[in-house]
């Protein structure tokens, strides 16, 4: 059973860079055809796909976030990381990491089979 666990600061100040880590257990982030995404849900809104990293290391970003998002991985720790720069209060959301076994429809959050529990991030001074 694949398990994902997000971690990071719960409170970030405006203009700072948000950094989150997703630790994966019960499976490898290099598993064939696996794609690992960061997805968020602002209060009162739907899920927003931010970007993904594939099992071979390529990255994919939503145009909405591409200019200030970086996704990377540490295969030795089986972790995926998200960095979101120049945050504003509009970046307040629950942030999730999730996995799917195909690069088809990476931005379709309904296609993901494993999810972390999510971590609340609030952007406030």
C-alpha positions in Angstrom: 0.0 0.0 0.0 1.5 3.3 -1.1 1.4 6.0 1.5 2.1 9.7 1.0 2.7 12.2 3.8 3.1 16.0 3.2 5.1 18.1 5.6 6.1 21.7 5.9 5.4 25.0 7.6 1.8 25.8 8.4 2.3 29.5 8.2 4.3 31.5 5.6 4.6 35.2 5.3 3.7 37.0 2.0 6.5 37.3 -0.5 8.3 34.3 1.0 8.9 30.9 -0.7 6.8 28.0 0.5 8.6 24.7 0.7 6.7 21.4 1.1 7.9 17.8 1.2 6.0 14.6 0.3 7.5 11.5 1.8 6.4 8.3 0.0 6.4 4.8 1.7 5.2 1.4 0.5 6.4 2.2 -3.0 9.1 4.0 -5.0 8.9 7.3 -6.7 10.9 5.7 -9.5 8.2 3.0 -10.1 7.6 2.6 -13.8 5.0 5.0 -15.2 4.4 6.7 -11.9 3.8 10.4 -11.8 3.7 12.5 -8.6 1.8 15.7 -8.4 1.2 18.6 -6.1 -2.4 19.6 -5.9 -4.0 22.3 -3.7 -7.5 23.3 -2.6 -8.0 26.9 -1.5 -10.9 27.5 0.9 -14.2 27.3 -0.8 -12.7 26.3 -4.1 -12.0 23.2 -6.1 -8.8 21.2 -6.5 -6.0 22.9 -8.5 -3.3 20.9 -10.1 0.0 22.6 -9.8 2.5 20.3 -11.4 4.1 16.9 -11.4 7.4 15.0 -11.6 7.6 11.7 -13.5 9.3 8.5 -12.5 12.3 9.3 -14.8 12.6 12.9 -13.4 10.9 15.1 -16.0 8.7 17.9 -14.6 5.3 19.2 -15.8 3.7 22.5 -14.7 0.3 24.1 -14.9 0.6 27.4 -16.8 -1.1 29.0 -13.8 1.9 28.2 -11.6 4.8 27.6 -13.9 6.5 31.0 -13.3 6.8 30.5 -9.5 6.8 26.7 -9.0 9.5 24.2 -8.8 9.1 20.5 -8.2 12.0 18.2 -7.5 12.8 14.9 -6.0 15.3 13.0 -3.8 15.3 9.4 -4.8 17.5 8.4 -1.9 14.9 9.6 0.5 11.9 8.7 -1.7 10.6 12.3 -1.4 9.0 14.9 -3.7 9.4 18.6 -2.9 7.4 21.7 -3.9 8.7 25.2 -3.9 6.2 28.1 -4.5 7.8 31.5 -4.6 6.4 35.0 -4.0 3.4 33.7 -2.1 0.4 35.8 -1.3 -2.7 35.2 0.9 -4.4 33.8 -2.2 -2.0 30.8 -1.9 -3.6 29.8 1.4 -4.8 26.3 0.8 -4.6 22.6 1.7 -1.7 21.2 -0.3 -1.7 17.5 -1.3 0.7 15.2 -3.0 -0.8 12.4 -5.1 0.2 9.7 -7.5 -1.1 8.3 -10.8 0.3 5.6 -13.1 0.2 7.3 -16.4 1.1 10.7 -17.8 -2.3 10.9 -19.5 -4.4 13.7 -17.9 -1.9 14.8 -15.3 -4.1 17.8 -14.6 -7.2 15.7 -14.0 -7.3 15.3 -10.2 -9.9 12.6 -10.4 -7.4 10.2 -12.0 -5.1 10.0 -9.0 -5.2 6.8 -7.1 -3.1 7.6 -4.0 -3.2 10.8 -2.0 -1.6 12.2 1.1 -3.8 13.5 3.9 -3.0 17.1 2.9 -1.3 19.9 4.9 -2.8 23.3 5.6 -0.7 26.3 4.6 -1.8 29.8 5.5 -0.1 32.8 4.0 -0.3 35.7 6.4 1.8 38.4 8.0 
